[in-house]
Amino acid sequence: AQQTTPEQITKVVSATFQGAWYLVLLQLFSRILTFALNQIIIRYTSPETFGLASIQLELIIVLILFISREGFRSALIRLPSSHSLPLLDDANNQENTEENRETVWANTQKGQLQKIVNLAYLPLPLGILLTTVVCAYFYLTIPERVAAQHPYLPTSILLTGLAAISELTIEPLFILALNRLYYRLRVFVEGFGFFVRCIITLAFTLQGAALASESSENAYGVLAFSLAQLFYSLNFVFWYAAYFYWKTRPAKSSSADDDERLSLRGLFPRKVTERDADGR
C-alpha cells in the first residue's frame, strides 16, 4: 500500500481550513438573509402561521433527517482516507481480464470510496419509513380549529416529508463530496438554496397576503414555507447530481488526477470484493 505523503497531508489540511472559512461565510450569509426575510414575513402573516412553519414543520424535517442520517454521516466522514491506498490491486489486476477490470477490490482507493457510497444509501429506506410515520402522526393529530384556520397545513406536512426524502436521495453524493474535500460545492449549493428558499417564501407570502381579505388569514399561510423547503431540497438534488455527473464524464475520468477514480457506476451501490487470507 502507498503511504500518505507530506504533500497529501498539506493538501488535506489546507483544504480543511479553506472549507472551514467557506462554511463560516455561509453561516453568516444564511443568518443575515434569514433575519431580513423574517422581518418582512411577519408583516404579512399571523404569529400562529409563523409559529406553525418555524416550529412544527421545522420539527418534522429535523426529526426525519437527524434520526435517518446523522449517525451514518458521523460514522462515514470519520472513515480512514482512501488516499493512502493504491489505485489498483496489483495482485488481482495483473491479468487484464474483463472480470478484473469490473471488480471493485476492497484494498484500493476505488474500493474504499465504494464502501462509503454503499453505506451512505442506508439512510434512504430508513428515512422513507420514518417520514411515513412522522407525517402520518402530525397529519392525524391536527386540531380541528387549526385545520379550519390553516387549510393548507395537511398539504404542507406532506410537502415537508417529501422535502426530507429528497435530501436523503443525494446523501451518498454529499458524503462523497465531504470525503473528497469538495467544500466549495457544499457552500455554493447551500448558499444558493438559502437564497431560493427565501425568494419562494417571500413570493408566496406576498401573493397570499394580496389574495386574502382584511379579516382573513394569509391565503397560502404555511404552504409558502413548505414549498420553499421542498425547492430548497430539490436544489440539493439538482446541483449534486449535476456536479457528479459532470465529474464522471469520460473526458474527466481519463484525467491524471484523483477524479479518474470517479465513475458513474461507482455512485450507486456495488459489490466490493475482499481478498482471501492467501491473497487471492
GUMAR-709383 format. One record per residue: residue number from 1; x, y, z of N, C-alpha, C in turn. Coordinates in steps of 0.1 Angstrom, whole numbers. Layout:
% GUMAR-709383
NODE | n | n.east | n.north | n.up | ca.east | ca.north | ca.up | c.east | c.north | c.up
NODE | NUM | X | Y | Z | X | Y | Z | X | Y | Z;
...
% end
This chain:
% GUMAR-709383
NODE | n | n.east | n.north | n.up | ca.east | ca.north | ca.up | c.east | c.north | c.up
NODE | 1 | 8 | -12 | 0 | 0 | 0 | 0 | 9 | 12 | 0;
NODE | 2 | 4 | 23 | -7 | 11 | 35 | -7 | 10 | 42 | 6;
NODE | 3 | 20 | 50 | 10 | 20 | 58 | 22 | 15 | 72 | 19;
NODE | 4 | 9 | 78 | 29 | 5 | 92 | 27 | 17 | 101 | 27;
NODE | 5 | 18 | 109 | 17 | 30 | 118 | 16 | 28 | 131 | 23;
NODE | 6 | 38 | 138 | 26 | 37 | 152 | 32 | 29 | 161 | 23;
NODE | 7 | 30 | 160 | 10 | 22 | 168 | 1 | 7 | 166 | 2;
NODE | 8 | 4 | 153 | 4 | -11 | 149 | 5 | -16 | 155 | 19;
NODE | 9 | -8 | 154 | 29 | -12 | 159 | 42 | -14 | 174 | 42;
NODE | 10 | -5 | 181 | 35 | -6 | 195 | 34 | -18 | 199 | 26;
NODE | 11 | -21 | 192 | 15 | -33 | 194 | 7 | -46 | 193 | 15;
NODE | 12 | -46 | 182 | 23 | -58 | 180 | 31 | -60 | 191 | 42;
NODE | 13 | -49 | 194 | 49 | -50 | 205 | 59 | -54 | 218 | 53;
NODE | 14 | -48 | 221 | 42 | -52 | 234 | 35 | -66 | 234 | 31;
NODE | 15 | -71 | 223 | 25 | -85 | 222 | 20 | -94 | 223 | 32;
NODE | 16 | -90 | 217 | 44 | -99 | 217 | 55 | -101 | 232 | 61;
NODE | 17 | -89 | 239 | 62 | -90 | 253 | 67 | -98 | 261 | 57;
NODE | 18 | -96 | 259 | 44 | -103 | 267 | 34 | -118 | 264 | 35;
NODE | 19 | -121 | 251 | 37 | -135 | 247 | 38 | -142 | 253 | 51;
NODE | 20 | -134 | 253 | 62 | -140 | 259 | 74 | -143 | 274 | 72;
NODE | 21 | -134 | 281 | 65 | -137 | 295 | 62 | -149 | 297 | 53;
NODE | 22 | -150 | 289 | 43 | -162 | 289 | 35 | -175 | 287 | 43;
NODE | 23 | -175 | 277 | 52 | -187 | 274 | 60 | -190 | 286 | 69;
NODE | 24 | -180 | 292 | 75 | -183 | 304 | 83 | -190 | 315 | 75;
NODE | 25 | -185 | 318 | 63 | -191 | 328 | 54 | -206 | 323 | 51;
NODE | 26 | -208 | 310 | 49 | -221 | 305 | 46 | -231 | 308 | 57;
NODE | 27 | -226 | 305 | 70 | -234 | 307 | 81 | -238 | 322 | 83;
NODE | 28 | -228 | 330 | 81 | -230 | 344 | 82 | -241 | 349 | 72;
NODE | 29 | -239 | 344 | 59 | -248 | 348 | 49 | -262 | 343 | 52;
NODE | 30 | -264 | 331 | 56 | -277 | 325 | 59 | -284 | 332 | 70;
NODE | 31 | -276 | 335 | 81 | -282 | 342 | 92 | -287 | 356 | 89;
NODE | 32 | -280 | 363 | 81 | -284 | 377 | 77 | -296 | 376 | 68;
NODE | 33 | -296 | 367 | 59 | -307 | 366 | 49 | -320 | 361 | 56;
NODE | 34 | -318 | 352 | 66 | -330 | 347 | 73 | -336 | 358 | 82;
NODE | 35 | -327 | 365 | 88 | -332 | 376 | 97 | -340 | 387 | 89;
NODE | 36 | -334 | 391 | 77 | -340 | 401 | 69 | -354 | 395 | 64;
NODE | 37 | -354 | 383 | 60 | -367 | 377 | 55 | -377 | 376 | 65;
NODE | 38 | -374 | 372 | 77 | -383 | 372 | 88 | -389 | 385 | 92;
NODE | 39 | -381 | 396 | 91 | -387 | 409 | 93 | -397 | 413 | 83;
NODE | 40 | -396 | 408 | 71 | -406 | 411 | 61 | -418 | 402 | 62;
NODE | 41 | -416 | 389 | 65 | -427 | 380 | 65 | -437 | 382 | 77;
NODE | 42 | -431 | 386 | 88 | -440 | 388 | 100 | -450 | 399 | 98;
NODE | 43 | -448 | 408 | 88 | -457 | 419 | 85 | -469 | 414 | 76;
NODE | 44 | -467 | 402 | 70 | -478 | 397 | 61 | -484 | 384 | 65;
NODE | 45 | -480 | 379 | 77 | -486 | 366 | 81 | -489 | 367 | 96;
NODE | 46 | -497 | 358 | 101 | -501 | 359 | 115 | -490 | 352 | 124;
NODE | 47 | -489 | 355 | 136 | -480 | 348 | 145 | -482 | 333 | 146;
NODE | 48 | -495 | 328 | 145 | -498 | 314 | 145 | -492 | 307 | 133;
NODE | 49 | -494 | 313 | 122 | -489 | 307 | 109 | -474 | 307 | 110;
NODE | 50 | -467 | 317 | 114 | -453 | 318 | 115 | -448 | 307 | 125;
NODE | 51 | -455 | 305 | 136 | -452 | 295 | 146 | -453 | 281 | 140;
NODE | 52 | -464 | 278 | 133 | -465 | 265 | 127 | -454 | 262 | 117;
NODE | 53 | -450 | 272 | 110 | -439 | 270 | 100 | -425 | 268 | 106;
NODE | 54 | -423 | 277 | 116 | -409 | 277 | 122 | -407 | 266 | 133;
NODE | 55 | -419 | 261 | 138 | -417 | 251 | 149 | -422 | 237 | 144;
NODE | 56 | -435 | 236 | 140 | -440 | 223 | 136 | -434 | 217 | 123;
NODE | 57 | -434 | 225 | 113 | -428 | 220 | 100 | -413 | 218 | 101;
NODE | 58 | -407 | 227 | 109 | -392 | 226 | 111 | -389 | 213 | 119;
NODE | 59 | -398 | 210 | 129 | -396 | 199 | 137 | -397 | 186 | 129;
NODE | 60 | -406 | 186 | 119 | -408 | 174 | 111 | -396 | 170 | 103;
NODE | 61 | -390 | 180 | 96 | -379 | 178 | 87 | -366 | 175 | 96;
NODE | 62 | -364 | 182 | 107 | -353 | 180 | 115 | -353 | 166 | 121;
NODE | 63 | -365 | 162 | 126 | -367 | 149 | 132 | -363 | 138 | 122;
NODE | 64 | -369 | 139 | 110 | -366 | 129 | 100 | -352 | 128 | 96;
NODE | 65 | -346 | 139 | 93 | -332 | 139 | 88 | -322 | 135 | 99;
NODE | 66 | -324 | 140 | 111 | -315 | 137 | 122 | -315 | 122 | 125;
NODE | 67 | -326 | 116 | 127 | -327 | 102 | 130 | -322 | 93 | 119;
NODE | 68 | -325 | 97 | 106 | -322 | 89 | 95 | -307 | 89 | 91;
NODE | 69 | -301 | 101 | 91 | -288 | 102 | 85 | -276 | 106 | 94;
NODE | 70 | -279 | 113 | 105 | -268 | 118 | 113 | -258 | 108 | 118;
NODE | 71 | -264 | 97 | 123 | -255 | 86 | 128 | -246 | 80 | 117;
NODE | 72 | -252 | 78 | 105 | -244 | 73 | 94 | -234 | 83 | 89;
NODE | 73 | -239 | 96 | 88 | -230 | 107 | 84 | -218 | 108 | 93;
NODE | 74 | -220 | 108 | 106 | -209 | 110 | 115 | -199 | 98 | 114;
NODE | 75 | -204 | 86 | 112 | -195 | 75 | 110 | -188 | 75 | 97;
NODE | 76 | -194 | 78 | 86 | -188 | 77 | 73 | -178 | 88 | 71;
NODE | 77 | -180 | 100 | 76 | -169 | 110 | 74 | -157 | 108 | 83;
NODE | 78 | -158 | 99 | 92 | -147 | 95 | 101 | -139 | 83 | 96;
NODE | 79 | -144 | 77 | 85 | -137 | 65 | 80 | -123 | 70 | 75;
NODE | 80 | -113 | 60 | 76 | -99 | 64 | 71 | -99 | 68 | 57;
NODE | 81 | -91 | 78 | 54 | -90 | 83 | 40 | -85 | 73 | 31;
NODE | 82 | -89 | 73 | 18 | -85 | 63 | 8 | -72 | 67 | 1;
NODE | 83 | -67 | 79 | 4 | -55 | 84 | -3 | -43 | 76 | -1;
NODE | 84 | -42 | 69 | 11 | -30 | 61 | 14 | -31 | 47 | 7;
NODE | 85 | -42 | 44 | 1 | -44 | 31 | -6 | -39 | 32 | -20;
NODE | 86 | -35 | 20 | -26 | -32 | 20 | -40 | -44 | 23 | -49;
NODE | 87 | -41 | 28 | -62 | -52 | 30 | -71 | -58 | 16 | -75;
NODE | 88 | -50 | 6 | -77 | -54 | -7 | -82 | -48 | -17 | -73;
NODE | 89 | -54 | -29 | -72 | -49 | -40 | -65 | -40 | -48 | -75;
NODE | 90 | -27 | -46 | -74 | -18 | -51 | -84 | -18 | -67 | -85;
NODE | 91 | -20 | -73 | -73 | -20 | -87 | -73 | -32 | -93 | -80;
NODE | 92 | -43 | -85 | -81 | -55 | -90 | -87 | -58 | -84 | -100;
NODE | 93 | -49 | -75 | -105 | -51 | -69 | -118 | -40 | -71 | -127;
NODE | 94 | -31 | -81 | -125 | -20 | -84 | -134 | -26 | -89 | -147;
NODE | 95 | -37 | -97 | -146 | -43 | -101 | -158 | -54 | -91 | -162;
NODE | 96 | -53 | -86 | -174 | -62 | -75 | -178 | -75 | -82 | -184;
NODE | 97 | -82 | -89 | -176 | -94 | -96 | -180 | -106 | -87 | -177;
NODE | 98 | -117 | -90 | -184 | -129 | -82 | -182 | -134 | -83 | -167;
NODE | 99 | -132 | -95 | -161 | -137 | -97 | -147 | -128 | -88 | -138;
NODE | 100 | -115 | -87 | -140 | -107 | -79 | -131 | -109 | -65 | -133;
NODE | 101 | -112 | -60 | -145 | -115 | -46 | -148 | -128 | -42 | -141;
NODE | 102 | -138 | -51 | -140 | -151 | -47 | -134 | -151 | -49 | -119;
NODE | 103 | -142 | -57 | -114 | -142 | -60 | -99 | -137 | -48 | -91;
NODE | 104 | -145 | -45 | -80 | -141 | -34 | -71 | -134 | -41 | -59;
NODE | 105 | -121 | -39 | -58 | -113 | -45 | -47 | -113 | -37 | -35;
NODE | 106 | -115 | -43 | -23 | -116 | -36 | -11 | -104 | -28 | -7;
NODE | 107 | -92 | -33 | -11 | -80 | -27 | -6 | -74 | -17 | -16;
NODE | 108 | -83 | -10 | -23 | -79 | 0 | -32 | -87 | 13 | -29;
NODE | 109 | -82 | 24 | -35 | -90 | 37 | -33 | -104 | 36 | -38;
NODE | 110 | -105 | 30 | -50 | -119 | 28 | -55 | -128 | 20 | -46;
NODE | 111 | -122 | 9 | -40 | -130 | 1 | -31 | -134 | 8 | -18;
NODE | 112 | -124 | 16 | -13 | -128 | 24 | -1 | -139 | 34 | -4;
NODE | 113 | -138 | 41 | -15 | -149 | 50 | -18 | -162 | 43 | -21;
NODE | 114 | -162 | 31 | -27 | -174 | 23 | -29 | -180 | 19 | -16;
NODE | 115 | -172 | 15 | -6 | -178 | 12 | 7 | -186 | 23 | 13;
NODE | 116 | -180 | 35 | 11 | -187 | 47 | 17 | -200 | 49 | 9;
NODE | 117 | -200 | 48 | -4 | -212 | 50 | -12 | -223 | 40 | -8;
NODE | 118 | -219 | 27 | -7 | -228 | 17 | -3 | -235 | 20 | 10;
NODE | 119 | -227 | 23 | 20 | -233 | 26 | 33 | -241 | 38 | 34;
NODE | 120 | -238 | 48 | 25 | -245 | 61 | 25 | -259 | 60 | 20;
NODE | 121 | -262 | 48 | 13 | -276 | 46 | 8 | -285 | 41 | 19;
NODE | 122 | -280 | 37 | 30 | -289 | 31 | 41 | -298 | 41 | 47;
NODE | 123 | -295 | 54 | 48 | -305 | 64 | 54 | -317 | 65 | 46;
NODE | 124 | -317 | 63 | 33 | -328 | 65 | 24 | -340 | 56 | 28;
NODE | 125 | -339 | 43 | 28 | -350 | 35 | 32 | -355 | 37 | 46;
NODE | 126 | -345 | 40 | 55 | -349 | 43 | 69 | -357 | 57 | 69;
NODE | 127 | -352 | 66 | 61 | -359 | 79 | 61 | -373 | 78 | 55;
NODE | 128 | -375 | 70 | 45 | -388 | 68 | 39 | -398 | 62 | 49;
NODE | 129 | -393 | 52 | 57 | -402 | 47 | 67 | -405 | 57 | 78;
NODE | 130 | -395 | 64 | 82 | -397 | 74 | 93 | -405 | 86 | 88;
NODE | 131 | -404 | 90 | 76 | -412 | 100 | 70 | -427 | 96 | 70;
NODE | 132 | -430 | 84 | 67 | -443 | 79 | 67 | -449 | 80 | 81;
NODE | 133 | -442 | 75 | 91 | -447 | 75 | 105 | -448 | 89 | 110;
NODE | 134 | -438 | 98 | 108 | -439 | 112 | 114 | -450 | 120 | 107;
NODE | 135 | -450 | 119 | 94 | -461 | 127 | 87 | -475 | 122 | 90;
NODE | 136 | -476 | 109 | 91 | -489 | 104 | 95 | -494 | 109 | 109;
NODE | 137 | -484 | 109 | 118 | -487 | 113 | 132 | -491 | 128 | 132;
NODE | 138 | -483 | 137 | 126 | -487 | 151 | 126 | -499 | 154 | 117;
NODE | 139 | -502 | 146 | 107 | -514 | 148 | 99 | -526 | 144 | 107;
NODE | 140 | -526 | 133 | 114 | -537 | 128 | 121 | -540 | 136 | 134;
NODE | 141 | -530 | 143 | 139 | -532 | 150 | 152 | -534 | 165 | 150;
NODE | 142 | -538 | 169 | 138 | -541 | 184 | 136 | -554 | 187 | 143;
NODE | 143 | -554 | 196 | 152 | -567 | 200 | 159 | -577 | 206 | 148;
NODE | 144 | -590 | 204 | 150 | -600 | 209 | 141 | -599 | 224 | 139;
NODE | 145 | -597 | 231 | 150 | -596 | 246 | 149 | -585 | 250 | 140;
NODE | 146 | -573 | 244 | 142 | -561 | 247 | 134 | -564 | 243 | 119;
NODE | 147 | -570 | 231 | 117 | -573 | 227 | 103 | -582 | 237 | 96;
NODE | 148 | -592 | 242 | 103 | -601 | 252 | 97 | -594 | 265 | 94;
NODE | 149 | -585 | 270 | 103 | -579 | 282 | 100 | -567 | 281 | 90;
NODE | 150 | -561 | 269 | 89 | -550 | 267 | 80 | -553 | 255 | 71;
NODE | 151 | -561 | 257 | 61 | -565 | 246 | 52 | -553 | 239 | 45;
NODE | 152 | -542 | 246 | 43 | -531 | 241 | 36 | -521 | 233 | 45;
NODE | 153 | -524 | 233 | 58 | -515 | 226 | 67 | -512 | 211 | 64;
NODE | 154 | -523 | 203 | 61 | -520 | 189 | 58 | -511 | 188 | 45;
NODE | 155 | -514 | 196 | 35 | -506 | 196 | 23 | -491 | 200 | 27;
NODE | 156 | -490 | 209 | 35 | -476 | 214 | 39 | -469 | 203 | 47;
NODE | 157 | -475 | 195 | 55 | -469 | 184 | 62 | -464 | 174 | 52;
NODE | 158 | -472 | 171 | 42 | -468 | 161 | 32 | -456 | 166 | 23;
NODE | 159 | -457 | 179 | 20 | -446 | 185 | 12 | -433 | 185 | 20;
NODE | 160 | -434 | 188 | 33 | -422 | 188 | 41 | -416 | 174 | 42;
NODE | 161 | -424 | 164 | 43 | -419 | 150 | 43 | -412 | 147 | 30;
NODE | 162 | -418 | 151 | 19 | -412 | 149 | 5 | -399 | 156 | 4;
NODE | 163 | -398 | 168 | 10 | -385 | 175 | 10 | -374 | 167 | 18;
NODE | 164 | -378 | 161 | 29 | -368 | 153 | 37 | -363 | 141 | 28;
NODE | 165 | -373 | 134 | 22 | -369 | 123 | 13 | -360 | 127 | 2;
NODE | 166 | -363 | 139 | -4 | -354 | 144 | -15 | -340 | 146 | -10;
NODE | 167 | -338 | 152 | 2 | -325 | 154 | 7 | -317 | 141 | 9;
NODE | 168 | -325 | 131 | 14 | -318 | 118 | 16 | -314 | 111 | 4;
NODE | 169 | -320 | 114 | -8 | -317 | 107 | -20 | -302 | 110 | -25;
NODE | 170 | -297 | 122 | -21 | -284 | 126 | -25 | -274 | 125 | -13;
NODE | 171 | -278 | 118 | -3 | -268 | 117 | 9 | -255 | 110 | 4;
NODE | 172 | -256 | 99 | -4 | -243 | 93 | -9 | -234 | 104 | -16;
NODE | 173 | -240 | 112 | -24 | -231 | 123 | -30 | -226 | 133 | -21;
NODE | 174 | -234 | 136 | -11 | -230 | 146 | 0 | -218 | 140 | 7;
NODE | 175 | -219 | 127 | 11 | -208 | 121 | 19 | -195 | 120 | 10;
NODE | 176 | -197 | 116 | -3 | -186 | 115 | -12 | -179 | 129 | -14;
NODE | 177 | -187 | 140 | -15 | -182 | 153 | -16 | -173 | 157 | -4;
NODE | 178 | -178 | 153 | 8 | -170 | 156 | 20 | -157 | 148 | 20;
NODE | 179 | -158 | 135 | 16 | -146 | 127 | 16 | -136 | 132 | 6;
NODE | 180 | -140 | 138 | -5 | -131 | 143 | -15 | -128 | 158 | -13;
NODE | 181 | -133 | 164 | -2 | -130 | 178 | 2 | -135 | 188 | -8;
NODE | 182 | -147 | 185 | -13 | -154 | 195 | -22 | -162 | 205 | -14;
NODE | 183 | -155 | 213 | -6 | -162 | 223 | 2 | -169 | 234 | -6;
NODE | 184 | -163 | 238 | -16 | -169 | 249 | -24 | -182 | 244 | -30;
NODE | 185 | -183 | 232 | -33 | -196 | 226 | -38 | -207 | 228 | -28;
NODE | 186 | -204 | 224 | -16 | -213 | 224 | -5 | -217 | 239 | -2;
NODE | 187 | -208 | 248 | -1 | -211 | 262 | 2 | -220 | 268 | -9;
NODE | 188 | -216 | 265 | -22 | -224 | 270 | -33 | -239 | 265 | -32;
NODE | 189 | -240 | 252 | -31 | -254 | 246 | -31 | -262 | 251 | -19;
NODE | 190 | -256 | 251 | -7 | -264 | 256 | 4 | -267 | 270 | 3;
NODE | 191 | -257 | 278 | -1 | -260 | 293 | -3 | -270 | 296 | -13;
NODE | 192 | -269 | 289 | -24 | -279 | 291 | -35 | -293 | 286 | -30;
NODE | 193 | -293 | 275 | -22 | -306 | 270 | -17 | -312 | 280 | -7;
NODE | 194 | -304 | 285 | 2 | -310 | 295 | 11 | -316 | 307 | 3;
NODE | 195 | -309 | 312 | -7 | -314 | 323 | -15 | -328 | 319 | -22;
NODE | 196 | -328 | 307 | -28 | -340 | 303 | -35 | -352 | 301 | -25;
NODE | 197 | -349 | 295 | -13 | -359 | 293 | -3 | -365 | 307 | 2;
NODE | 198 | -356 | 316 | 4 | -361 | 330 | 8 | -370 | 336 | -2;
NODE | 199 | -366 | 335 | -15 | -373 | 342 | -26 | -387 | 335 | -27;
NODE | 200 | -388 | 322 | -27 | -400 | 315 | -28 | -409 | 318 | -16;
NODE | 201 | -404 | 317 | -4 | -412 | 320 | 8 | -418 | 334 | 7;
NODE | 202 | -409 | 344 | 3 | -414 | 358 | 2 | -424 | 360 | -9;
NODE | 203 | -422 | 353 | -20 | -431 | 355 | -31 | -445 | 349 | -28;
NODE | 204 | -446 | 337 | -23 | -459 | 331 | -19 | -465 | 339 | -8;
NODE | 205 | -458 | 343 | 2 | -463 | 351 | 13 | -470 | 364 | 8;
NODE | 206 | -463 | 371 | 0 | -468 | 384 | -5 | -480 | 381 | -14;
NODE | 207 | -480 | 371 | -22 | -491 | 367 | -31 | -503 | 363 | -22;
NODE | 208 | -501 | 355 | -12 | -511 | 351 | -3 | -517 | 363 | 5;
NODE | 209 | -509 | 373 | 8 | -514 | 385 | 15 | -523 | 393 | 6;
NODE | 210 | -519 | 393 | -7 | -527 | 401 | -17 | -540 | 395 | -19;
NODE | 211 | -541 | 381 | -19 | -554 | 374 | -21 | -563 | 374 | -9;
NODE | 212 | -557 | 376 | 3 | -565 | 375 | 15 | -573 | 388 | 17;
NODE | 213 | -585 | 386 | 23 | -593 | 398 | 27 | -588 | 403 | 40;
NODE | 214 | -593 | 415 | 43 | -588 | 422 | 55 | -590 | 414 | 68;
NODE | 215 | -601 | 405 | 68 | -604 | 398 | 81 | -599 | 384 | 81;
NODE | 216 | -593 | 379 | 70 | -589 | 365 | 69 | -574 | 364 | 70;
NODE | 217 | -569 | 351 | 71 | -555 | 348 | 72 | -549 | 349 | 58;
NODE | 218 | -536 | 349 | 58 | -529 | 348 | 45 | -534 | 337 | 37;
NODE | 219 | -537 | 339 | 24 | -543 | 328 | 16 | -535 | 316 | 15;
NODE | 220 | -522 | 317 | 15 | -513 | 305 | 14 | -508 | 300 | 28;
NODE | 221 | -505 | 309 | 37 | -501 | 306 | 50 | -489 | 297 | 50;
NODE | 222 | -490 | 286 | 57 | -478 | 277 | 59 | -474 | 270 | 46;
NODE | 223 | -482 | 270 | 35 | -479 | 264 | 23 | -467 | 271 | 17;
NODE | 224 | -465 | 284 | 19 | -454 | 291 | 13 | -441 | 286 | 19;
NODE | 225 | -441 | 282 | 32 | -429 | 277 | 38 | -425 | 263 | 34;
NODE | 226 | -436 | 255 | 33 | -433 | 241 | 29 | -429 | 240 | 14;
NODE | 227 | -434 | 248 | 5 | -430 | 248 | -8 | -416 | 253 | -10;
NODE | 228 | -412 | 263 | -2 | -398 | 268 | -2 | -389 | 257 | 3;
NODE | 229 | -393 | 250 | 13 | -384 | 239 | 18 | -383 | 228 | 8;
NODE | 230 | -393 | 225 | 1 | -392 | 215 | -10 | -383 | 219 | -21;
NODE | 231 | -384 | 231 | -25 | -375 | 236 | -36 | -360 | 237 | -30;
NODE | 232 | -359 | 240 | -18 | -345 | 240 | -12 | -339 | 226 | -13;
NODE | 233 | -347 | 216 | -10 | -342 | 202 | -10 | -339 | 198 | -25;
NODE | 234 | -349 | 201 | -34 | -347 | 198 | -48 | -334 | 205 | -54;
NODE | 235 | -331 | 217 | -48 | -319 | 224 | -52 | -307 | 215 | -49;
NODE | 236 | -307 | 208 | -38 | -296 | 199 | -34 | -295 | 188 | -44;
NODE | 237 | -306 | 182 | -47 | -307 | 171 | -57 | -301 | 175 | -70;
NODE | 238 | -306 | 186 | -75 | -302 | 190 | -89 | -287 | 193 | -89;
NODE | 239 | -281 | 201 | -80 | -267 | 205 | -81 | -258 | 194 | -78;
NODE | 240 | -261 | 186 | -68 | -252 | 174 | -65 | -252 | 164 | -77;
NODE | 241 | -264 | 161 | -82 | -265 | 152 | -93 | -257 | 157 | -105;
NODE | 242 | -259 | 170 | -108 | -253 | 176 | -120 | -238 | 176 | -118;
NODE | 243 | -233 | 180 | -106 | -219 | 181 | -104 | -212 | 167 | -106;
NODE | 244 | -218 | 157 | -99 | -211 | 144 | -100 | -213 | 137 | -114;
NODE | 245 | -224 | 141 | -121 | -225 | 136 | -134 | -214 | 142 | -143;
NODE | 246 | -211 | 155 | -141 | -200 | 162 | -148 | -187 | 156 | -144;
NODE | 247 | -185 | 152 | -131 | -172 | 146 | -127 | -170 | 132 | -133;
NODE | 248 | -181 | 125 | -136 | -179 | 112 | -141 | -180 | 111 | -156;
NODE | 249 | -179 | 122 | -163 | -178 | 122 | -178 | -166 | 115 | -182;
NODE | 250 | -166 | 108 | -194 | -154 | 101 | -198 | -142 | 110 | -200;
NODE | 251 | -144 | 122 | -204 | -133 | 131 | -206 | -126 | 134 | -192;
NODE | 252 | -134 | 135 | -181 | -128 | 137 | -168 | -122 | 124 | -163;
NODE | 253 | -128 | 113 | -166 | -124 | 101 | -160 | -110 | 97 | -165;
NODE | 254 | -106 | 102 | -177 | -94 | 98 | -182 | -82 | 108 | -178;
NODE | 255 | -85 | 117 | -169 | -75 | 127 | -165 | -66 | 120 | -155;
NODE | 256 | -55 | 127 | -152 | -44 | 121 | -144 | -46 | 124 | -129;
NODE | 257 | -56 | 131 | -125 | -57 | 135 | -111 | -66 | 125 | -104;
NODE | 258 | -70 | 128 | -92 | -78 | 119 | -84 | -92 | 117 | -90;
NODE | 259 | -97 | 125 | -98 | -110 | 124 | -103 | -111 | 112 | -113;
NODE | 260 | -100 | 106 | -117 | -100 | 95 | -126 | -106 | 82 | -119;
NODE | 261 | -107 | 83 | -106 | -113 | 71 | -99 | -128 | 73 | -97;
NODE | 262 | -134 | 83 | -102 | -149 | 85 | -101 | -155 | 79 | -114;
NODE | 263 | -165 | 71 | -112 | -173 | 66 | -123 | -187 | 67 | -120;
NODE | 264 | -195 | 67 | -130 | -210 | 68 | -128 | -215 | 56 | -121;
NODE | 265 | -210 | 44 | -124 | -214 | 32 | -117 | -210 | 32 | -103;
NODE | 266 | -199 | 39 | -100 | -195 | 40 | -86 | -203 | 49 | -77;
NODE | 267 | -213 | 56 | -83 | -221 | 64 | -75 | -234 | 57 | -70;
NODE | 268 | -235 | 44 | -74 | -246 | 35 | -70 | -240 | 23 | -63;
NODE | 269 | -249 | 17 | -55 | -244 | 5 | -47 | -238 | -6 | -56;
NODE | 270 | -226 | -11 | -52 | -219 | -21 | -60 | -213 | -31 | -50;
NODE | 271 | -210 | -43 | -55 | -203 | -53 | -47 | -189 | -49 | -45;
NODE | 272 | -183 | -50 | -33 | -169 | -48 | -31 | -163 | -61 | -27;
NODE | 273 | -153 | -65 | -34 | -147 | -79 | -32 | -135 | -78 | -22;
NODE | 274 | -136 | -86 | -12 | -125 | -87 | -2 | -115 | -98 | -7;
NODE | 275 | -102 | -95 | -4 | -92 | -106 | -7 | -92 | -117 | 3;
NODE | 276 | -89 | -129 | -2 | -88 | -140 | 8 | -76 | -139 | 16;
NODE | 277 | -75 | -147 | 26 | -64 | -147 | 35 | -51 | -151 | 28;
NODE | 278 | -52 | -159 | 17 | -40 | -163 | 10 | -36 | -153 | -1;
NODE | 279 | -44 | -141 | -1 | -41 | -130 | -11 | -48 | -132 | -24;
NODE | 280 | -57 | -141 | -26 | -64 | -143 | -38 | -77 | -136 | -38;
% end
